[in-house]
Every structure is written in structure tokens, then in C-alpha cells.
Amino acid sequence: MGTRRDADKAALTVAQRPSPHDRPLEVEHRVYDAVDLASGRVHMTPMKRSPSAKTRVQRLMDVGFAADASIFAGPRYRLTPQRPYRASPQAWLDAYFNSTIGTGPPDDYFGTYGAGSGVNQIWWRVPPSFPTLYWPTCNFSFAKLPAGKAVMTLSFEVWPHQGATGQIVIYIGAQITEIQITEPAARTIDIGFVHDGDPVLTTMVLLKQGIYDFVFRSVLLRHGPMGVHP
């Protein structure tokens, strides 16, 4: 496991089973997903550019999460491989690498944490089958998130194994949503939810069988004004 909670600016570099290539394949498709965590409803839209705040609010409303554009301009937490820890508001990223799970030659399946010059990614290559239900990737922890409405935005690229359909499973606290993956794509996912006020909110990103490459880029958590509840 790679983790850093002790420095605000220094980047953590972890590498296990490095790839013979210096970067994953390029993706041709971009997809935007809006998710209502409470109902599990997902709306997927192909996109050519990042959607506007107005469009994002509308897509979230389409799946049942009522918010207004101000939430996208409000207080936020942001984590990236280059900035896996922030002191205020406190938040941190944990990346998991398990070299004992899976099959195949040592260099076929791996996890790499790249945060050097011009590199800002955590990349997992996953075997087609493994003995556990999930393949762990990363967790995010957010301290002192106010109770009320929030939107979490995940950015990543993903490739399924050829001919397979995979799933990305996201736990936010005790709630869960699943994103079906049928083709390589760069994906931006907005997940609307209501935080219950727990002092530390933990999010887990897990993979089910069928995913070949998963490249994490960033997570951004926004919340409404303090004291405003649904």
C-alpha cells in the first residue's frame, strides 16, 4: 500500500511490478456520468469537453439528486497523485497494491504510482480473474465534511479486457454505486449524496473482474453551505 498523510506538498512515489511501457494506451472516448447515490440511478452521456455547471446540475437532477450550480463553486477538497494529502480541510489518499493476487508473469499485472514531472496518475493493470470479489485501488478520506448535500467528482481512464464487461464499485460511507464499463474511455463521474455528518468520510474505489487497466487522475469533493440541509 502507498499512502501519505505527513506532508502537504511532497509527492509520494510507489511502484510495484512496473510496466514495460511508460504510459497506458490513449483513449478515444470521453464519458460523463451523473449518479444519485441514494437511489443508485446513473445517467451516462458521451462528451467532447467538460460539461458546464448548469449541465451537471441538470444531469444530477435527472437521476434524482437536487442541487444548484452554487455547489460547484463552493468549498471543496481535491486530491491527486501529486497532492495526495491536504492539511486544510484535511483529506488524504491511500493507494493499494497487492502483488500476491492474480495470475500471469510478474510484469503482466501491476500497480504504479507516478507523480513526477509531467506525470500525475496511479495505474493498475488487473488480471482477467482473481480469487476475491474486488480488486482494491484507492481510498479517499475527508475530515470534517459538513452534514448536508455534497457532490464527489472522480476522474479516471479505464479499459475492459477484450470482449468483457467490467464494473467499478464505489463506496461512499456505507452507500454504494456501480459503474458498468464496456469500452475504453476517459470518464468523469459526479456522485450526488447527502453526508450524515460523520467526522471522517471514507470512499473506496474497487474493481470487479473484467477491468484491464484503471488509471486514477483526481477526486474532487464539493459541499453546500454549512448548515444547509436537504
C-alpha positions as CSV (number, residue, x, y, z in Angstrom):
1,M,0.0,0.0,0.0
2,G,1.2,3.5,-0.7
3,T,0.0,6.4,1.5
4,R,1.0,9.8,2.6
5,R,-0.5,11.9,5.3
6,D,2.5,13.7,6.7
7,A,3.3,16.3,4.0
8,D,1.2,18.8,2.2
9,K,3.3,19.3,-1.0
10,A,5.7,16.4,-1.4
11,A,4.5,13.7,-3.8
12,L,4.7,10.0,-2.9
13,T,6.2,7.6,-5.5
14,V,5.4,3.9,-5.2
15,A,6.0,1.3,-7.9
16,Q,5.3,-2.4,-7.9
17,R,5.6,-4.6,-10.9
18,P,6.5,-1.7,-13.3
19,S,5.1,-1.7,-16.8
20,P,7.3,-2.3,-19.7
21,H,5.6,0.8,-21.2
22,D,5.8,4.3,-19.7
23,R,2.1,5.1,-20.0
24,P,-1.2,3.4,-20.7
25,L,-2.9,3.4,-24.1
26,E,-4.7,6.5,-25.3
27,V,-8.5,6.6,-25.1
28,E,-10.7,8.0,-27.9
29,H,-14.0,8.3,-25.9
30,R,-14.9,10.6,-23.1
31,V,-17.9,9.9,-20.9
32,Y,-19.7,11.9,-18.2
33,D,-21.7,10.0,-15.6
34,A,-24.2,11.6,-13.1
35,V,-25.1,9.4,-10.1
36,D,-27.6,9.7,-7.3
37,L,-26.0,7.7,-4.6
38,A,-29.2,7.1,-2.6
39,S,-31.2,5.6,-5.5
40,G,-28.3,4.1,-7.4
41,R,-29.5,5.8,-10.6
42,V,-26.8,6.6,-13.2
43,H,-27.1,8.8,-16.3
44,M,-24.2,8.3,-18.9
45,T,-23.5,10.9,-21.6
46,P,-20.7,10.8,-24.2
47,M,-18.9,14.2,-24.2
48,K,-16.4,16.1,-26.2
49,R,-15.5,18.6,-23.4
50,S,-16.1,19.0,-19.7
51,P,-19.8,19.8,-19.1
52,S,-20.8,23.2,-17.6
53,A,-22.0,23.5,-14.1
54,K,-25.5,24.1,-15.4
55,T,-25.4,20.8,-17.4
56,R,-24.0,18.9,-14.4
57,V,-26.8,20.1,-12.2
58,Q,-29.4,19.1,-14.7
59,R,-27.9,15.6,-15.2
60,L,-27.9,15.2,-11.4
61,M,-31.5,16.3,-11.2
62,D,-32.3,13.8,-14.0
63,V,-31.2,10.9,-11.7
64,G,-32.9,12.3,-8.6
65,F,-30.3,14.5,-6.8
66,A,-31.5,18.1,-6.4
67,A,-28.7,20.6,-6.3
68,D,-28.0,24.0,-7.8
69,A,-25.0,25.4,-9.6
70,S,-23.6,27.1,-6.4
71,I,-22.4,23.7,-5.1
72,F,-19.8,23.6,-8.0
73,A,-18.4,26.9,-6.9
74,G,-18.5,26.2,-3.1
75,P,-16.0,24.8,-0.6
76,R,-14.0,21.8,-1.9
77,Y,-11.5,19.1,-1.2
78,R,-9.2,18.0,-4.0
79,L,-6.7,15.1,-4.1
80,T,-4.4,14.0,-6.9
81,P,-1.4,11.6,-7.1
82,Q,0.8,14.7,-6.9
83,R,-1.2,16.1,-4.0
84,P,-2.3,13.0,-2.0
85,Y,-2.7,14.9,1.2
86,R,-4.0,18.3,2.2
87,A,-4.0,19.8,5.6
88,S,-7.0,22.1,5.4
89,P,-9.6,20.9,5.0
90,Q,-7.9,17.7,5.9
91,A,-8.1,14.9,3.3
92,W,-5.8,12.1,2.2
93,L,-5.5,9.4,-0.4
94,D,-4.4,5.7,0.1
95,A,-3.4,3.6,-2.9
96,Y,-3.3,-0.2,-2.6
97,F,-1.1,-2.6,-4.5
98,N,-1.3,-6.3,-3.9
99,S,1.4,-8.2,-5.7
100,T,0.2,-11.6,-4.4
101,I,-3.2,-11.6,-6.0
102,G,-3.7,-12.7,-9.6
103,T,-2.1,-14.9,-12.2
104,G,0.3,-14.4,-15.0
105,P,4.0,-13.5,-15.5
106,P,5.3,-10.9,-12.9
107,D,5.2,-8.0,-15.3
108,D,1.8,-8.6,-16.7
109,Y,-0.3,-7.2,-13.8
110,F,0.9,-4.4,-11.6
111,G,0.2,-1.1,-9.9
112,T,2.3,2.0,-10.4
113,Y,2.1,5.4,-8.6
114,G,3.5,8.1,-10.9
115,A,3.8,11.7,-9.6
116,G,7.0,13.0,-11.2
117,S,7.4,15.8,-13.7
118,G,4.6,15.7,-16.2
119,V,3.1,12.5,-14.6
120,N,0.1,12.5,-12.4
121,Q,-1.5,9.1,-12.3
122,I,-2.0,5.9,-10.4
123,W,-2.2,3.0,-12.8
124,W,-3.4,-0.6,-12.1
125,R,-3.3,-3.4,-14.7
126,V,-5.6,-6.1,-13.5
127,P,-5.7,-9.9,-14.3
128,P,-8.9,-11.2,-16.0
129,S,-9.7,-13.3,-12.9
130,F,-8.8,-13.2,-9.2
131,P,-10.0,-15.1,-6.1
132,T,-11.5,-12.1,-4.4
133,L,-14.8,-10.2,-5.1
134,Y,-13.0,-6.9,-5.6
135,W,-9.6,-5.6,-6.7
136,P,-8.8,-2.7,-4.4
137,T,-7.4,0.5,-5.9
138,C,-7.6,3.6,-3.7
139,N,-9.4,5.1,-0.7
140,F,-10.1,8.7,0.0
141,S,-10.7,10.1,3.5
142,F,-12.2,13.5,4.1
143,A,-12.3,15.0,7.6
144,K,-14.9,17.4,9.0
145,L,-17.1,17.4,5.9
146,P,-20.3,19.3,7.0
147,A,-23.6,17.4,7.1
148,G,-25.7,18.0,4.1
149,K,-25.6,17.8,0.3
150,A,-22.3,17.1,-1.5
151,V,-21.0,16.1,-4.9
152,M,-17.9,13.9,-5.4
153,T,-16.2,14.1,-8.8
154,L,-13.9,11.2,-9.9
155,S,-11.7,11.4,-13.0
156,F,-10.0,8.4,-14.4
157,E,-9.4,6.3,-17.6
158,V,-10.5,2.7,-17.8
159,W,-10.1,-0.2,-20.3
160,P,-12.0,-3.5,-20.0
161,H,-10.5,-6.8,-21.0
162,Q,-11.3,-7.6,-24.7
163,G,-14.8,-8.9,-25.0
164,A,-15.5,-8.4,-21.3
165,T,-17.7,-6.1,-19.3
166,G,-16.3,-4.8,-16.0
167,Q,-17.6,-2.8,-13.1
168,I,-16.2,-0.1,-11.0
169,V,-17.6,-0.2,-7.5
170,I,-17.6,3.0,-5.4
171,Y,-18.4,3.0,-1.6
172,I,-19.1,6.4,-0.1
173,G,-19.5,5.7,3.6
174,A,-21.9,2.8,3.8
175,Q,-23.6,3.6,0.4
176,I,-22.6,2.0,-2.9
177,T,-22.8,2.6,-6.6
178,E,-21.5,0.6,-9.6
179,I,-20.4,1.9,-13.0
180,Q,-20.5,-0.6,-15.9
181,I,-17.5,-0.5,-18.2
182,T,-18.0,-1.8,-21.8
183,E,-15.4,0.2,-23.7
184,P,-12.2,2.2,-23.1
185,A,-13.0,5.7,-22.1
186,A,-11.9,8.7,-20.0
187,R,-14.6,9.2,-17.5
188,T,-15.8,12.0,-15.2
189,I,-18.3,10.9,-12.6
190,D,-20.4,13.3,-10.4
191,I,-21.9,11.5,-7.5
192,G,-24.5,13.4,-5.5
193,F,-25.2,12.3,-1.9
194,V,-26.2,13.6,1.5
195,H,-23.5,13.4,4.2
196,D,-24.7,12.4,7.6
197,G,-22.1,14.5,9.5
198,D,-19.7,11.6,10.4
199,P,-16.4,13.3,11.2
200,V,-14.4,11.3,8.6
201,L,-16.0,10.3,5.3
202,T,-14.2,7.3,3.6
203,T,-14.6,6.5,0.0
204,M,-13.4,3.2,-1.6
205,V,-12.9,2.6,-5.3
206,L,-12.9,-1.1,-6.2
207,L,-12.8,-3.1,-9.4
208,K,-14.7,-6.2,-10.3
209,Q,-13.4,-8.8,-12.8
210,G,-13.4,-7.6,-16.4
211,I,-11.3,-4.4,-16.0
212,Y,-7.9,-4.5,-17.6
213,D,-6.4,-1.0,-17.0
214,F,-7.6,1.6,-14.5
215,V,-5.8,5.0,-14.2
216,F,-6.8,7.3,-11.4
217,R,-6.4,11.1,-12.0
218,S,-8.2,13.1,-9.4
219,V,-11.1,13.3,-6.9
220,L,-12.9,16.5,-6.0
221,L,-15.4,16.8,-3.2
222,R,-17.7,19.8,-3.0
223,H,-20.3,20.6,-0.5
224,G,-23.0,23.2,0.0
225,P,-23.0,26.0,2.5
226,M,-22.6,24.8,6.1
227,G,-25.9,24.5,7.9
228,V,-27.9,23.9,4.7
229,H,-29.6,20.5,4.8
230,P,-32.0,18.8,2.4
